[in-house]
Amino acid sequence: MEKRWLFRGHCWGRLLARSKGLYIYFIGYLSIGFAAGVIEKTSGLSMLEAALMSLLLYAESGQFIAAWMIAVSHPVSAMIFTYFFVNSHHLVLHWLYISDNKV
């Protein structure tokens, strides 16, 4: 009985009111996802492998890099190193945020 609030109408109304502008982001992610799927398919991956790559790699840049490196037969270790090197700017930005805010 404690989950009764999930089924009240005002809860879903508030959720919809807060998410009105999110469709723009959805369209953007959808277009990048289609582009990544085309690149992955042309690099020789199956549909299942492309779907798994989309689920496991959150950064789209990593998907494009991995598809290219798979197409030219680079070793997995080079793919992992390149993926972390390309996305290492997140660590630097996080470090700068912490040092500025003294968290």
Number of C-alpha atoms within 10 A of each C-alpha: 4 5 7 7 11 10 9 10 9 11 12 13 10 10 10 12 10 10 9 9 10 10 10 10 9 11 11 10 13 12 11 13 15 11 14 21 21 14 19 26 15 13 17 14 18 12 12 9 13 20 13 11 20 18 9 10 13 10 12 16 14 21 22 17 17 23 25 18 17 17 15 10 9 12 10 12 9 11 18 12 10 16 18 12 10 13 13 11 11 11 10 11 11 11 11 12 12 11 10 9 7 7 6
